[in-house]
Amino acid sequence: MEMSGIAPDVCTLSVLTNCFCHLSRVDFGFPILARILKLGFQPDSIVLNTIVKGLCLQGRIAEAVKYANKMEKIGYKPVTITYGTIINGMCKIGETEVAIGLLRKIEERKLELNVVLMDEAVKAFNTMVGKGCSPFIFTYNILIHGYCKKRRIDEAMSLFREITNNSMIPDVVTYSTLMGGFCRVGRPKNALELLHEMQGCGQHPDWRTYAILLDGLCKNLHFQETMTLFHEMEDKKLDLNIVIYNILIHGMCNAGKLTTARELFNTLPTKDLQADVWTYNIMIRGLCKEELLKEARMLFEQMEENGCSPDHFTYDTIIQGFLQHNETSWVVKYLQRMVNYGFLANAATVTILIDLLSTKQADKTLQEFFQKSV
C-alpha cells in the first residue's frame, strides 16, 4: 500500500491493530499503535479496547490492567467495554476481587453497565461468594443498580433478598435504587411498599430517596400518592430543597395541573427557597403549554429581575411557545436577546422556524430578522 504511494490513515491502522490482536499477536499490535501516535493521529477507545482484548486473549491480564491505567493517565478514558474485557479476563483466572474492584470504578465514573458486563459482574460476584468471600453491601448495590438500569427488577430483588438472608443490612442506597427500579418499570406501588419496609426496619430515607419516589410517582401519574408523600415529608420536617419542588412542579405541569404547579411555585419564598433556572424553565414551559403566553412572558422578566439568568433552555422554551401561537414579534425579540447572550437555538426551535419561514404565514419582522442575521 505504502509502496504504491498511498499513506494509511487512522482507520486502516486501527483495522490492522484489530487483526493482529484477534490473531493473538498483540506484540505486532503495539508497533501499529506507536505508528498511529507517531503520525499524529488520535487512537480512539476502540483501538484501546482492542489492545486490552488482545492481551486478555493471551492471558496477560495484569499487563492489560497496567496498559489501561497507563492510557488513562495520558488522557484516554477507558469505556465500559474496556472494563468488561478486563473483568471477563479476571473472572477466567479467578481474580474476582479485582473484578469487583473494577465494578466499583465503573459505578464511581457513572459508566453504563451493559448486558454483557452485567453478566460478567454477576459471574465474578458468584465466584467470589463460592470461594467463601463475603461481599460488601457496596458490591450488592452496584449489581442492583445495574439490574435496575436494565429494567431487570426481579433479578435486583433476588439480590436484595439475598442481602437480608445473609444477615446483612441494606442501606439507604440499596432501598433508593430499588425504589427507582420499581418506578422505572411502572410499579410505583411496589416502590411505596419498599419505603414502608425500609422504615419498618429502622432505616431512615433521606431527601434523595424521597426525590426518587416523587419523580417516579409523577411519571407514573400517581398524583394523589405524590402529594401524600410530599405532605409526609413536611410533617417530618425533612429537607424540602429546590430539587424536591422542581420534581413536583415538573410533574404537575406535565400532567396539565398548572394550578397546583403555580401554588407550589408561589410557596417557595415562604419556605426560604430560591427558584433556580430549572424551576423557571419548568414553569415557563407549563404556561406556554396552556397558552398563557402573557404570564410566561412576565415570569421570564421576573426571572431576570430576581437575579436568575436565563439559559439556552429558557430561550428555546419561550421561543417555541410563542412560535406555536404565531406571536412572531415576541419571537424576534427573544431570538435577538438569545443571540446577544451567545446562545444557539436547539434543533426543535430551528425546525419550527424553518417550517414557518417556508410558508406564507411568517410576517415581515421575522423575515427581516433572518435576512439581517444572514
C-alpha positions in Angstrom: 0.0 0.0 0.0 2.8 2.4 1.0 4.9 1.3 -1.9 2.1 2.4 -4.2 2.3 5.9 -2.6 -0.9 5.5 -0.6 -0.5 6.6 3.0 -2.5 4.7 5.6 -5.0 6.6 7.7 -6.0 6.0 11.3 -8.9 3.8 10.2 -6.6 1.5 8.2 -4.1 1.2 11.0 -6.9 0.6 13.6 -8.2 -2.3 11.5 -4.6 -3.7 11.2 -4.3 -3.5 15.0 -7.6 -5.3 15.5 -6.5 -8.1 13.1 -3.2 -8.7 14.9 -4.8 -8.7 18.4 -7.5 -11.1 17.4 -4.8 -13.4 16.0 -3.2 -13.3 19.5 -0.3 -11.3 18.0 -0.7 -8.3 20.3 3.1 -7.9 20.0 2.5 -6.7 16.4 -0.4 -4.6 17.6 1.7 -2.3 19.8 4.1 -1.2 17.0 1.0 -0.3 14.9 -0.4 1.8 17.8 3.0 3.5 18.1 2.8 4.3 14.3 -0.7 5.8 14.8 0.7 8.1 17.5 3.8 9.0 15.5 1.7 10.0 12.5 -0.2 12.5 14.8 -3.4 10.5 14.7 -5.6 10.1 17.8 -6.5 6.5 18.5 -10.0 6.1 19.8 -11.4 3.9 22.6 -12.0 1.0 20.1 -8.2 0.8 19.5 -7.5 0.9 23.2 -10.0 -1.9 23.8 -8.6 -4.0 21.0 -5.1 -3.9 22.6 -6.7 -4.8 26.0 -8.6 -7.6 24.5 -5.5 -8.9 22.7 -3.6 -9.0 26.0 -6.5 -10.8 27.7 -6.7 -13.4 24.9 -3.1 -14.2 25.7 -3.8 -14.5 29.4 -1.7 -11.3 30.1 -4.4 -9.8 32.4 -2.0 -7.9 34.6 -0.5 -6.2 31.6 -4.0 -5.4 30.3 -4.8 -3.6 33.6 -1.4 -1.8 33.5 -1.9 -0.7 29.9 -5.5 0.6 30.6 -4.2 2.5 33.6 -1.3 4.0 31.6 -3.6 5.1 28.7 -6.0 6.6 31.3 -3.1 8.7 32.8 -2.3 10.2 29.4 -5.9 11.2 28.8 -7.6 8.2 27.2 -10.7 7.3 29.2 -11.5 3.5 29.1 -15.1 2.8 28.2 -17.4 0.2 29.6 -16.4 -2.4 27.1 -12.7 -2.0 28.1 -13.6 -2.7 31.7 -15.8 -5.5 30.6 -13.0 -7.2 28.7 -10.7 -7.0 31.7 -13.4 -8.2 34.1 -14.0 -11.2 31.8 -10.3 -12.0 31.9 -10.1 -11.6 35.7 -13.0 -14.0 36.2 -11.3 -16.6 34.0 -8.2 -16.6 36.1 -10.1 -16.4 39.4 -9.2 -12.8 40.3 -12.7 -12.0 41.3 -11.9 -9.4 44.0 -10.0 -7.3 41.3 -13.0 -7.7 39.0 -15.3 -6.4 41.8 -12.9 -3.5 42.3 -13.3 -2.6 38.6 -17.0 -2.7 39.0 -16.6 -0.1 41.8 -14.6 2.0 39.4 -17.4 1.8 36.8 -20.0 2.8 39.4 -17.9 5.8 40.5 -17.5 7.0 37.0 -21.2 6.7 36.1 -20.4 4.4 33.1 -23.3 2.3 31.7 -23.5 -1.3 32.7 -24.4 -3.1 29.5 -26.0 -6.6 29.4 -22.7 -8.4 28.8 -20.9 -6.6 31.5 -23.8 -7.3 33.9 -23.5 -11.0 33.3 -19.7 -10.8 33.8 -20.2 -8.9 37.0 -22.7 -11.4 38.3 -20.3 -14.2 37.4 -17.5 -12.6 39.3 -19.8 -12.0 42.2 -21.0 -15.6 42.3 -17.4 -16.9 42.1 -16.4 -14.7 45.0 -19.3 -15.9 47.1 -18.5 -19.5 46.1 -15.0 -19.1 47.4 -16.3 -18.1 50.8 -15.6 -14.3 50.4 -18.3 -12.1 52.0 -19.3 -9.3 49.6 -19.7 -5.8 50.9 -23.1 -4.0 50.7 -21.4 -1.7 48.2 -20.9 -4.7 45.8 -24.5 -5.6 46.1 -25.6 -2.0 45.4 -23.5 -2.0 42.2 -25.2 -5.1 40.9 -28.7 -4.0 42.0 -28.1 -0.6 40.3 -27.1 -2.4 37.1 -30.2 -4.6 37.1 -32.5 -1.6 37.8 -31.0 0.4 35.0 -31.7 -2.5 32.6 -35.2 -2.8 34.0 -34.5 -6.3 35.4 -36.2 -5.6 38.7 -37.0 -9.2 39.7 -33.3 -10.1 39.5 -32.5 -6.9 41.5 -35.0 -8.0 44.2 -33.4 -11.5 44.3 -30.1 -9.9 45.2 -31.9 -7.7 47.8 -33.5 -10.8 49.5 -30.0 -12.4 49.4 -28.7 -9.5 51.4 -31.2 -10.0 54.2 -30.8 -13.8 54.1 -27.1 -13.4 54.6 -27.8 -11.3 57.8 -26.6 -8.1 56.1 -28.4 -4.8 56.4 -29.4 -3.0 53.2 -28.5 0.7 53.3 -30.3 3.8 52.1 -28.6 3.5 48.6 -29.9 -0.1 48.3 -33.5 0.9 49.1 -33.4 4.1 47.0 -32.0 2.2 43.9 -34.7 -0.4 44.1 -37.5 2.1 44.5 -36.2 3.9 41.4 -36.1 0.5 39.6 -39.8 -0.3 40.5 -40.8 3.2 39.3 -38.9 2.7 36.0 -40.9 -0.5 35.2 -44.2 1.1 36.1 -44.6 -0.4 39.6 -44.7 2.6 41.9 -46.9 0.9 44.4 -44.1 -1.7 45.0 -41.8 1.2 45.5 -44.0 2.6 48.2 -44.3 -0.8 49.9 -40.5 -0.9 49.9 -40.4 2.5 51.5 -42.6 1.2 54.3 -40.5 -1.9 54.7 -37.4 0.3 54.9 -38.9 2.4 57.6 -40.1 -0.7 59.5 -36.5 -1.9 59.6 -35.4 1.3 61.2 -33.7 2.8 58.1 -34.4 6.5 57.6 -34.9 7.6 54.0 -33.0 10.8 53.0 -34.2 13.5 50.7 -32.7 11.7 47.7 -34.9 8.6 48.5 -38.0 10.8 48.5 -36.9 12.6 45.3 -36.6 9.3 43.5 -40.0 8.3 44.7 -41.7 11.6 44.0 -40.3 11.6 40.5 -41.4 8.0 39.9 -44.9 8.6 41.2 -45.3 11.7 39.0 -44.0 9.9 35.9 -46.5 7.1 36.6 -49.3 9.6 37.1 -49.9 8.7 40.7 -50.5 12.3 41.9 -52.6 11.5 45.0 -49.7 9.3 46.4 -47.3 12.0 45.3 -48.9 14.7 47.3 -49.4 12.4 50.3 -45.7 11.6 50.3 -44.8 15.3 50.0 -47.0 16.2 53.0 -45.4 13.3 54.9 -42.1 15.0 54.3 -43.5 18.3 55.5 -44.9 16.7 58.7 -41.5 15.1 59.4 -39.7 18.4 58.9 -37.5 16.8 56.2 -35.2 18.7 53.9 -37.5 20.1 51.3 -35.0 21.6 48.9 -35.5 23.2 45.5 -34.8 19.8 43.8 -37.9 18.3 45.5 -40.1 21.3 44.5 -38.7 21.1 40.9 -39.7 17.4 40.7 -43.3 18.2 41.9 -43.7 21.3 39.7 -42.4 19.5 36.7 -44.8 16.5 37.3 -47.8 18.8 37.7 -47.0 20.9 34.6 -46.6 17.7 32.5 -50.0 16.5 33.7 -51.7 19.8 32.9 -52.2 20.5 36.7 -51.0 24.1 36.3 -52.9 25.4 39.3 -51.1 23.0 41.7 -47.8 23.8 40.0 -48.4 27.5 40.4 -49.3 27.1 44.0 -46.1 25.1 44.7 -44.0 27.7 42.8 -45.6 30.6 44.8 -44.9 29.0 48.1 -41.1 28.9 47.5 -40.4 32.3 49.2 -42.3 31.3 52.3 -40.0 28.2 52.5 -36.9 30.3 52.2 -36.2 28.7 48.8 -34.9 30.5 45.7 -36.3 29.3 42.4 -33.4 28.2 40.1 -33.2 28.3 36.3 -34.7 24.8 36.1 -37.7 25.9 38.2 -38.3 28.9 35.9 -37.9 26.8 32.8 -40.4 24.2 34.0 -43.0 26.9 34.8 -42.5 28.9 31.6 -42.9 25.6 29.6 -46.1 24.8 31.6 -47.5 28.3 31.0 -46.8 28.1 27.2 -48.3 24.7 27.0 -51.5 26.1 28.5 -51.4 29.1 26.1 -50.8 31.6 28.9 -48.2 33.5 27.0 -48.5 36.8 28.8 -47.9 35.1 32.1 -45.0 33.2 30.6 -43.5 36.5 29.4 -44.0 38.1 32.8 -42.3 35.2 34.5 -39.4 35.4 32.2 -38.9 39.1 33.1 -39.4 38.3 36.8 -36.7 35.6 36.5 -34.1 38.2 35.3 -35.2 40.7 38.0 -34.7 38.1 40.7 -31.1 37.6 39.5 -31.6 34.3 37.8 -30.1 34.4 34.3 -32.0 32.5 31.6 -30.1 29.7 29.9 -30.5 28.4 26.3 -33.3 26.1 27.5 -35.2 29.1 28.8 -34.9 30.9 25.5 -35.7 27.7 23.5 -38.8 27.1 25.7 -40.3 30.6 25.4 -39.4 31.0 21.7 -41.1 27.7 20.9 -44.1 28.6 22.9 -44.6 31.9 21.1 -43.8 30.4 17.7 -46.5 27.7 18.2 -49.1 30.6 18.7 -47.6 32.7 15.8 -46.5 35.5 18.2 -43.6 36.3 15.8 -42.9 39.9 17.1 -42.1 38.5 20.5 -40.2 35.6 18.9 -37.9 38.1 17.2 -37.2 39.9 20.5 -36.3 36.7 22.3 -34.2 35.5 19.3 -32.3 38.8 19.3 -31.6 38.5 23.1 -30.7 34.9 22.7 -28.1 35.7 20.0 -26.8 38.7 22.1 -26.1 36.4 25.0 -24.3 33.9 22.8 -26.9 31.1 22.9 -27.8 28.9 19.9 -31.3 27.6 19.2 -31.8 23.9 19.5 -32.9 21.6 16.7 -36.6 21.7 17.7 -36.7 25.6 17.6 -34.8 25.7 14.3 -37.2 23.2 12.8 -40.3 25.3 13.8 -38.7 28.4 12.5 -37.8 26.8 9.1 -41.3 25.4 8.8 -42.8 28.8 9.5 -40.5 30.7 7.1 -41.2 28.2 4.3 -44.9 29.1 4.5 -46.6 32.4 3.8 -47.5 32.8 7.5 -44.2 34.3 8.5 -44.6 38.1 9.0 -42.1 40.6 7.7 -40.5 41.2 11.1 -39.4 37.6 11.3 -38.2 37.5 7.7 -36.2 40.7 8.2 -34.6 39.4 11.3 -33.2 36.3 9.4 -32.2 38.4 6.4 -30.1 40.6 8.8 -28.7 37.6 10.6 -27.5 36.0 7.4 
